[in-house]
Structures are given as structure tokens and as C-alpha cells.
Amino acid sequence: MKKKLKFRINLKSRHLLVIMTLFCLALIVGAAASGHGPEKLQDTAGSLVMPFQKSIVRMGDYFTRLRQSFREKESLVAEREELMEQIESLTSENNKLIQDQAELKRLQDLYDLDLEYENYPKVAARIISKDPGNWYDTFIINKGTRDGIRVDNNVIAGKGLVGIVTEVGTNWATVRSIIDDSSNVSAMTVSTADYLVVEGDLELIDEGKLRFEQLYDQDNMVTAGERVVTSNISEKFVEGLFVGYISELYQDTNNLTKTGTIVTPVDFRHLRDVFVITTNKVDLFEE
Amino acid sequence: MRTKIVLFITILICFLLQSTVIPEIAIGSIAPNLPVVLCISMGLMRGRKSGLWTGFFCGILIDLFYGSLFGFYALIYMYIGYFSGYAHRICYDDDIKVPLLLVTVGDFVYGISVYALQFLLRGRLGFRTYLFRIILPEVFYTAFLTLIVYRVFYLINYRLMKTTRKESESIWVIKSGEL
């Protein structure tokens, strides 16, 4: 026992550094070769840490609610008067909207792709923690294998595609969002069914945009404002999930393909609740 | 033994805070980097070995949950902790300016190495954008955070842990001694 202790003290720190460096490099090489980290370890650590993270989030919720209830009381009175005025203006507006509704219905029928993803089975989940660094955009949700979530499940929020599950534990799952710099999504335009690749780009993250590449559009049919959905040839994303609208388009120097940017309807900075589609693309093939 | 347990709990709490509370106080979607502050503080106050271990465990935790390449963050944090340990012999740790300077340099190195190893190698060449949008804001915010949390780490170190000046740096410490 004593000998062991002495040995440890005599180990010079620079030797320790070399040993640990080699250890880390071995981990990196191992992870790169196998394509994933040590899953058993990740799952165990996840089960240990998740309860803490969940309770911290719940505590934060409690304080937010407490603060809100104070603030609400004050503002409720003022709000009530405001609302009365609004009712009047809204009534007239409503009449107009009913007319628009009919037109909207007609247009929606044209985009029947849109409704397709309402048929997929979904699980609601809560974001409980985020990537500690500023470089990537991944987050952890509070549902895992217990709720039927698997790796490669697609994640959506209200209006559009959010990301994809990359790791999963019994009660947690890691999601890589589509604005993450290392994310690639195969997508297509709705009106012309041209394929393109949507990439996250850290340089565009402030503007809430995504980059796209390899759009082959010889006849210049695709214009800004075009809707982009996940493509039918994507391996991991189920077909027809809404990604965003094209905002800018540039011809590449090769004169064949186009690149540009896409505006996403999802507010990634204030994302709280998401839906996980528990059907994978692969399952659809097998059926 | 108590020292090790306290250190481990501190690391764990820092990681939990970093992944839950810290993103909430992010300004312009830039969050400060608490693990860097922790391993630099420990390196400064307890020497190279402690800095190295603190960095390693901080990094491994991040790798376990968020790392794209397992072991990568452990390596970076380990080196930051280790090299901040060099300041242990030269500087006094009761002055806030020393950790402030070390954190500024350390976080900058962290940003540069993440960019160089994970972004530049994938052909993302817009260095200026990354520098001014991510790295520098993070450095400033982290330095600001240091002003607040360094005192906490200092108290944890001197109240809850054994001061291991002689033990950890026995070969080197002759002149600086115990304050």
C-alpha cells in the first residue's frame, strides 16, 4: 500500500501528461474507428447525471413560474382593457379571414405533401440540457429507449425539421440539430422535386439560416421562396418534413449546380419542446 | 481522499451547471466556458497534476454526452489544466488578476484548437467570422465569469481540500513555499 503511494508521487507530472495524452489519443482513434463512443459507459453516465439535470430544469421552471405569476397579476388588469379593444378590431378582421380561409384551403390541397408527416407516430419530449460549447448545436431530451426512441429518429418542432437523434440511453437521447455545423440533410424542392443538400453552417447561425448545395436546376425553375422538404432519397430522414424556404440562390462556378441559403421556420434559440418521430426511414422500407 | 471526492463533486457540479444553467445566461447565443475556469483554477491553486486530472475529467464528461469524437475534449481540457499548473510555481493564487489572465489565454487556446482541429480540417476557412463571432466573445464572457466563480473555487480549495502544495510539486517547490 505504502509502496504504491510512493510510486504515484514519484511519477513526474510530465510523464503523467504523456501517459494521459496517449490514453486520450487511443480513445480518439478508437472512437473514430468504431464511429461511436463507448455506448455502455455513456448510458450509465447518462442515467446517473440525467436526474440532476432534470431536477435543475424543473427548479428553473418553478422559479420562472413564480416570477411570472407575480408579474401576471400586475399586468392582467392592464391587459384586460387592451383585450376589450382588441375584440372589436378582431371581429371585423375575423370576417375577412374567413374569406381567406377558403383560399388557403385550396392552396393547401396543392401542397398535400405538407400533411403527410402528421401520420407518423410521434413522442413529445422536453429539452433538458444543451451542448456546453458554442461550436456545435446538440441537445439532450428527456425521453429515451423507454419511450421507443431510437438512433436516427427524426425530431420536429411545430413548424419544421429540428434534427436527428444521434445517441440514445434509457431515459435520455442526444439530438443533433440541422443548424449544427456538421449536419447534412438530403432535401428536395416541393414544386420541381429537385434534390439538394442542406447543411448547417456556423457562419450563418445568427441569421437563422442554413446553407444548401448541389441544387441541379438547369431551367432556373427554382426561385427564392421555394419550399424545401426532406427528400424521398434520404437514408435517414423520412420524406416530406418541412425544412424551410429558399432565401438566396447563386449559380456555382461550374455552371451546373446552385448553392444558396434557406430560412428555417423553427426558432432554434428558444426551443423547449420537440416531437420525435419514432419511425425511421429504414422501417418504412421494410414494411 | 476527501480532497479527491470534493474535487470530483466540484467537477460534476460544474458540468451540470454548464449544460443546464449556463446556456440560459448566454448573451447572443454565446455561453461562457465554466470547465475551463475550473481546470485553470485548480491548475493554478494545486499544481500541474491536479490541473491535468481536473481537465481530463471535465473533458471526459463533455465527451460522454456531447463529444463528436470521444476523447477530444478530454485531451484539450487536460492540456489547459496542465499548462496552467506551471503558474502554480511562479504566481500567488490569491490575486484575481493571475487566473483572469490565465483564463483569457486558456479559453482563447481552447477556441483556436477546437476551430483548428474540428472546423479547419473540414475546410471551414472563414477564420475571421469564427474568431469574432465565437472565440473572442466567449473569451471575454468566460473571463467575466472568472471574476465571480474564482473566489468560490478558491474557498473550496482552501476550506474543503487539503493544501497539497508540497505533495504535488515536491520536486519543484523549494523557493515559493507556503505563501
Chai-1 contact restraints between the chains, C-beta under 6 A:
chainA,res_idxA,chainB,res_idxB,connection_type,confidence,min_distance_angstrom,max_distance_angstrom,comment,restraint_id
A,S13,B,R48,contact,1.0,0.0,6.0,A-B,restraint_1
A,S13,B,K49,contact,1.0,0.0,6.0,A-B,restraint_2
A,L17,B,Y82,contact,1.0,0.0,6.0,A-B,restraint_3
A,M20,B,M78,contact,1.0,0.0,6.0,A-B,restraint_4
A,C24,B,G71,contact,1.0,0.0,6.0,A-B,restraint_5
A,C24,B,A74,contact,1.0,0.0,6.0,A-B,restraint_6
A,C24,B,L75,contact,1.0,0.0,6.0,A-B,restraint_7
A,L27,B,F70,contact,1.0,0.0,6.0,A-B,restraint_8
A,L27,B,G71,contact,1.0,0.0,6.0,A-B,restraint_9
A,I28,B,L69,contact,1.0,0.0,6.0,A-B,restraint_10
A,I28,B,G71,contact,1.0,0.0,6.0,A-B,restraint_11
A,I28,B,F72,contact,1.0,0.0,6.0,A-B,restraint_12
A,A31,B,L69,contact,1.0,0.0,6.0,A-B,restraint_13
A,A31,B,F70,contact,1.0,0.0,6.0,A-B,restraint_14
A,G37,B,F70,contact,1.0,0.0,6.0,A-B,restraint_15
A,Q42,B,L64,contact,1.0,0.0,6.0,A-B,restraint_16
A,A45,B,L64,contact,1.0,0.0,6.0,A-B,restraint_17
A,F52,B,L16,contact,1.0,0.0,6.0,A-B,restraint_18
A,Q53,B,T20,contact,1.0,0.0,6.0,A-B,restraint_19
A,I56,B,T20,contact,1.0,0.0,6.0,A-B,restraint_20
A,S129,B,S19,contact,1.0,0.0,6.0,A-B,restraint_21
A,S129,B,T20,contact,1.0,0.0,6.0,A-B,restraint_22
A,K130,B,P23,contact,1.0,0.0,6.0,A-B,restraint_23
A,D131,B,Y66,contact,1.0,0.0,6.0,A-B,restraint_24
A,P132,B,Q18,contact,1.0,0.0,6.0,A-B,restraint_25
A,P132,B,S19,contact,1.0,0.0,6.0,A-B,restraint_26
A,P132,B,I62,contact,1.0,0.0,6.0,A-B,restraint_27
A,N134,B,I30,contact,1.0,0.0,6.0,A-B,restraint_28
A,N134,B,I134,contact,1.0,0.0,6.0,A-B,restraint_29
A,N134,B,E138,contact,1.0,0.0,6.0,A-B,restraint_30
A,W135,B,V114,contact,1.0,0.0,6.0,A-B,restraint_31
A,T138,B,Y66,contact,1.0,0.0,6.0,A-B,restraint_32
A,E203,B,G126,contact,1.0,0.0,6.0,A-B,restraint_33
A,E203,B,T129,contact,1.0,0.0,6.0,A-B,restraint_34
A,R269,B,S29,contact,1.0,0.0,6.0,A-B,restraint_35
